[in-house]
Amino acid sequence: MERNGHDARVWLALAAVYVVWGSTYLGIAIAIQTLPPMTSGGLRFVAAALVLGTVLLVRAVPLRMRWKEFGGAALVGLLLLAGGNGMVAVAEQHISSGLAALLVASTPLWLIVLRTVFRDRPHVLTLAGVLVGFAGVAFLSLRGGGASGSGVGITIVLLGSLSWSVGSFISPRIPMPKNPFVASTVEMAVGGVALLVMGLVQGERLHLAEVSWQSWTALAYLVLVGSLVGFTSYIWLLGHAPISLVSTYAYVNPVVAVLLGMAVLAEPVTAAMLVAGVLIVVGVALVVSTERRGRPATPPEEEAPAGPGRVTASQPAVEP
């Protein structure tokens, strides 16, 4: 299919991905004000899976898959949504949404590290981008994000990013459902149930009378807009726009998240965040741009960078 970077629809869909996925960090921060973090994530993904699964049934999309394919999607869902997104929600109890977004932006860097470990040989500029990006992560971690975060929150979100990276890395290497929407439904269902179980084990309890309307509204936004609108826009873009253009979300989302956190929640932006944020965004931009130039023959679904909310290969993107 021809991919046109000048189509107005492409820019509308790209704007949706920029804003929607960048805004999910703010949505999580508002949701967990009165909702337990893992429980809220579980409710979000189970609800999104039910909505998407219903749409697939109404449109008569075949849901049959081999057990190996179901198992592959389930494993990826655990790594991305329970281990990745779930940890972002837990971390945002301790750090600002903007700081979380900056740290999650390091996910493409982790993917290059995994490729190097498994004897892939990235371009020298790709490795340079990794070094620059991780310098930003190290600087932010050592400085603790100033008034915007704590060491505990930073550690949790970095572990979540690593879990997301592992899930994204293995997804094109294991059996997965052929239809990306079917794969996403399985991933969200399994990841959501896992988060609900993890919440129960950790002692989280949902007291409906204590949940504010703001948290319910944020949760609804995460389900309907974050998980469905953003996801659908991204999948459409993969078939209608150059992947080099689509992949720019990887370094636009954290900027959007920081700005929204400042505007809505009055989150402070420290000097450490600014310096580290520039290093991380520059590093990711260098990695993404170099990878796109060096792999022109790779199918678009195999080159899309992953990040809390996005994925590679047969597994579609899911936002933070």
C-alpha positions in Angstrom: 0.0 0.0 0.0 1.3 3.4 -0.9 2.3 5.5 2.1 1.8 9.2 1.7 3.2 11.7 4.2 1.3 14.6 2.6 -2.3 13.3 3.1 -4.2 15.5 5.6 -5.6 12.4 7.2 -2.1 11.2 8.0 -1.4 14.4 9.9 -4.7 14.2 11.8 -4.0 10.6 12.8 -0.4 11.4 13.7 -1.7 14.3 15.8 -4.0 11.9 17.6 -1.1 9.6 18.4 1.0 12.5 19.6 -1.6 14.0 21.9 -3.5 10.8 22.9 -0.5 8.7 23.8 1.3 11.7 25.4 -1.8 12.4 27.5 -2.1 8.9 28.9 0.5 9.7 31.5 -1.7 12.5 32.8 -4.7 10.2 32.6 -3.0 7.6 34.8 -1.9 10.3 37.3 -5.5 11.4 37.7 -6.9 7.9 37.8 -4.7 6.7 40.6 -5.5 9.7 42.8 -8.4 7.7 44.2 -8.1 4.4 42.4 -5.5 1.7 43.3 -2.8 1.7 40.6 -2.8 -1.9 39.6 -6.5 -2.3 39.9 -7.1 0.8 37.8 -4.8 -0.6 35.1 -6.6 -4.0 35.3 -10.0 -2.4 34.9 -8.7 -0.3 32.0 -7.3 -3.1 29.9 -10.1 -5.6 30.7 -12.7 -3.0 29.6 -10.7 -2.2 26.5 -10.4 -5.9 25.6 -14.1 -6.3 26.0 -14.9 -3.3 23.7 -12.3 -4.3 21.1 -13.4 -8.0 21.2 -17.0 -7.0 20.8 -16.2 -4.9 17.8 -14.3 -7.8 16.2 -17.3 -10.1 16.8 -19.7 -7.7 15.3 -17.5 -7.3 12.2 -17.2 -11.1 12.0 -13.4 -11.1 12.3 -12.2 -14.7 12.9 -10.9 -15.1 16.4 -9.6 -18.6 16.0 -5.9 -19.1 16.8 -3.6 -21.9 17.8 -2.8 -22.4 21.4 0.8 -21.4 20.7 -0.4 -18.1 19.3 -2.6 -17.5 22.2 0.3 -18.3 24.6 2.6 -15.9 22.7 0.0 -13.1 22.9 -0.6 -13.8 26.6 3.1 -13.7 27.4 3.6 -10.4 25.5 0.5 -9.0 27.3 2.0 -9.9 30.7 5.3 -8.2 29.8 3.9 -5.1 28.2 0.8 -4.4 30.1 1.2 -6.0 33.5 5.0 -5.5 33.8 5.2 -2.3 31.6 2.1 -0.2 31.9 1.2 -1.5 35.4 4.6 -0.4 36.7 4.1 3.1 35.2 0.9 3.4 37.2 2.6 2.2 40.4 5.6 4.5 39.8 3.4 7.6 39.3 2.5 7.3 43.0 6.0 8.5 43.6 7.0 10.5 40.6 5.4 13.1 38.3 3.7 12.0 35.1 6.2 14.1 33.1 9.1 12.4 34.7 7.6 9.0 34.1 7.1 9.8 30.4 10.7 10.9 30.0 12.0 7.7 31.5 9.6 5.5 29.5 10.9 7.3 26.4 14.1 5.3 26.9 12.4 2.1 25.7 13.7 2.2 22.2 17.2 2.4 23.7 16.6 -0.8 25.7 15.6 -2.5 22.5 18.9 -1.7 20.8 20.7 -3.1 23.9 18.7 -6.4 23.5 19.5 -6.5 19.8 23.2 -6.1 20.6 23.1 -8.8 23.3 21.6 -11.2 20.7 24.4 -10.5 18.2 22.7 -8.0 16.1 25.0 -5.2 14.9 23.4 -1.8 15.1 24.8 1.1 13.1 27.4 3.2 14.9 25.1 6.2 15.0 22.4 4.0 16.6 24.9 3.1 19.3 25.8 6.7 19.7 22.1 7.5 20.2 21.9 4.8 22.8 24.8 6.3 24.7 23.3 9.8 24.6 19.9 8.6 25.6 21.2 6.5 28.5 23.3 9.4 29.6 20.1 11.3 30.1 18.5 8.4 31.9 21.5 8.1 34.2 21.6 11.8 34.9 17.9 11.9 35.7 18.2 8.8 37.9 21.2 10.1 39.9 19.6 13.5 40.4 16.3 11.8 41.4 14.2 14.2 39.2 14.5 16.9 41.8 11.1 17.8 43.3 9.3 15.7 40.7 10.3 12.2 41.8 11.9 9.7 44.1 14.4 6.9 43.7 11.8 4.3 44.3 9.5 5.7 41.5 12.4 6.0 39.1 13.5 2.4 39.7 10.0 1.1 39.2 9.4 2.9 36.0 12.8 1.8 34.6 12.0 -1.8 35.4 8.6 -1.4 33.7 10.4 0.0 30.6 12.7 -3.0 30.6 9.7 -5.3 30.8 8.1 -3.5 28.0 11.3 -3.7 25.9 11.6 -7.5 26.5 8.0 -8.0 25.4 8.4 -5.9 22.3 11.7 -7.7 21.5 10.2 -11.2 21.7 6.9 -10.5 20.0 8.1 -10.9 16.4 10.1 -14.0 17.4 7.3 -16.1 18.9 4.0 -17.4 17.5 1.4 -14.7 17.6 -2.2 -14.3 16.2 -2.1 -13.2 12.6 -4.6 -10.4 13.1 -3.0 -7.5 15.1 -6.4 -6.5 16.6 -7.0 -10.1 17.8 -3.5 -10.2 19.3 -4.2 -6.9 21.0 -7.4 -8.2 22.5 -5.7 -11.2 24.0 -2.9 -9.1 25.3 -5.2 -6.6 27.0 -7.4 -9.3 28.5 -4.5 -11.3 29.9 -2.5 -8.3 31.0 -5.6 -6.7 32.6 -6.6 -9.8 34.5 -3.0 -10.2 35.7 -3.0 -6.6 37.0 -6.2 -7.2 38.9 -4.7 -10.4 40.5 -1.5 -8.5 41.3 -3.5 -5.8 42.9 -5.4 -8.2 45.1 -2.1 -9.9 46.2 -0.6 -6.5 47.1 -3.6 -5.7 49.2 -5.3 -3.3 46.9 -9.1 -2.9 47.5 -11.5 -1.0 45.4 -13.9 1.2 47.6 -16.3 2.7 45.2 -17.5 5.4 47.6 -14.0 6.7 47.8 -13.4 7.0 44.0 -13.8 10.5 42.7 -15.6 11.4 39.4 -12.3 12.7 38.1 -10.7 9.3 38.5 -13.6 7.6 36.8 -13.4 10.1 34.0 -9.7 9.6 33.6 -10.2 5.8 33.5 -12.9 6.1 30.9 -10.6 8.3 28.8 -7.8 5.8 29.1 -10.1 3.0 27.9 -11.9 4.7 25.1 -9.5 7.4 23.9 -6.1 6.1 25.0 -6.4 2.4 24.2 -8.9 2.5 21.3 -8.6 5.8 19.5 -4.8 6.1 19.8 -4.3 2.4 18.9 -6.6 2.5 15.9 -4.9 5.7 14.6 -1.5 4.1 15.0 -2.5 0.9 13.1 -4.1 3.0 10.3 -0.9 5.1 10.1 1.3 1.9 9.6 -0.5 1.3 6.4 -0.8 4.9 5.1 2.3 6.8 6.2 6.1 6.4 6.0 7.3 4.6 9.0 10.0 7.2 9.5 7.2 9.7 10.0 5.0 7.5 12.2 7.9 6.6 14.5 8.4 10.3 15.5 5.8 9.7 18.3 8.7 8.1 20.3 10.2 11.5 21.0 7.1 13.7 20.8 5.0 11.8 23.4 7.3 12.7 26.4 7.2 16.4 25.5 3.4 16.3 25.3 3.3 14.5 28.7 5.5 17.0 30.4 3.6 20.0 29.1 0.2 18.5 30.1 1.5 17.6 33.5 2.6 21.2 34.0 -0.6 22.7 32.7 -3.2 20.4 34.4 -1.5 19.2 37.6 1.0 22.0 38.1 3.8 19.5 38.1 7.2 21.1 38.5 9.8 20.8 35.8 13.3 20.8 37.2 16.6 21.7 35.6 17.6 18.0 35.8 14.5 17.0 33.9 15.1 19.6 31.2 18.7 18.5 30.7 18.0 14.8 30.9 14.9 15.2 28.7 16.9 16.8 26.0 19.5 14.0 26.1 16.8 11.3 26.0 14.8 12.8 23.2 17.9 13.5 21.1 19.2 9.9 21.8 15.9 8.4 20.8 15.6 10.6 17.7 19.1 9.6 16.6 18.3 5.9 17.1 14.9 6.1 15.3 16.2 8.1 12.4 19.3 6.0 11.9 17.3 2.7 12.1 14.8 3.9 9.5 17.6 4.8 7.0 19.5 1.6 7.6 16.5 -0.8 7.2 14.5 0.3 4.1 13.3 -3.1 3.2 11.9 -4.0 6.6 8.1 -4.3 6.6 6.5 -1.4 8.6 5.0 -3.6 11.2 8.4 -5.0 12.0 10.2 -1.6 12.3 7.8 0.4 14.5 9.6 1.3 17.7 8.1 0.0 20.8 7.3 1.9 24.0 4.7 1.8 26.6 1.9 1.7 24.1 3.5 0.6 21.1 5.0 -2.6 19.8 6.7 -4.4 17.0 5.9 -7.0 14.4 2.6 -8.9 14.6 1.8 -7.2 17.9 0.2 -3.8 17.5 0.9 -0.7 19.5 -0.6 -0.1 22.9 0.0 3.3 24.5 1.2 3.8 28.0 
